[in-house]
């Protein structure tokens, strides 16, 4: 079975919910499933800017 992953900002809004519905319908027609996840808007903007250096986390003492 094929799987498609889909990350959206806000599933409650009509814009993203229509995208999710269309992708899900197309996947079902092909016998695939969709795994849906949400991400914060600032994360989408930050990641769209491209790779960057991520600071190392300091160990907790």
C-alpha positions in Angstrom: 0.0 0.0 0.0 1.3 3.5 -0.9 1.4 6.2 1.7 1.4 10.0 1.2 2.4 12.3 3.9 0.8 15.8 4.1 1.7 18.6 6.5 -0.5 21.6 6.7 -0.7 24.6 9.0 -4.4 24.6 10.0 -6.8 21.8 9.3 -9.7 23.9 10.6 -9.5 26.6 7.9 -11.3 26.1 4.6 -8.2 26.6 2.5 -6.2 23.7 4.0 -9.3 21.5 4.6 -10.1 21.6 0.9 -6.5 20.7 0.1 -6.6 17.8 2.5 -9.9 16.6 1.1 -8.6 16.7 -2.5 -5.4 14.9 -1.6 -7.2 12.2 0.4 -9.7 11.6 -2.4 -7.0 11.3 -5.0 -5.0 8.9 -2.8 -8.1 6.7 -2.1 -8.7 6.5 -5.9 -5.2 5.1 -6.2 -5.5 2.7 -3.3 -3.2 4.8 -1.1 -3.6 6.3 2.3 -2.7 9.8 3.6 -0.9 10.5 6.8 -1.8 14.0 8.0 0.2 16.2 10.3 0.0 19.8 11.4 2.9 22.2 11.9 2.9 25.7 13.4 2.9 28.5 10.8 6.2 29.9 12.0 7.8 26.5 11.6 6.6 26.4 7.9 8.1 29.8 7.2 11.4 29.0 9.0 11.8 25.6 7.2 10.9 27.1 3.8 13.9 29.5 4.2 16.2 26.5 3.6 18.7 24.7 5.7 20.3 26.5 8.5 22.5 25.8 11.5 20.6 24.6 14.5 22.1 25.4 17.9 23.0 22.4 20.0 20.9 21.8 23.0 22.7 22.1 26.3 22.5 19.0 28.5 20.3 19.2 31.5 22.1 18.8 34.9 
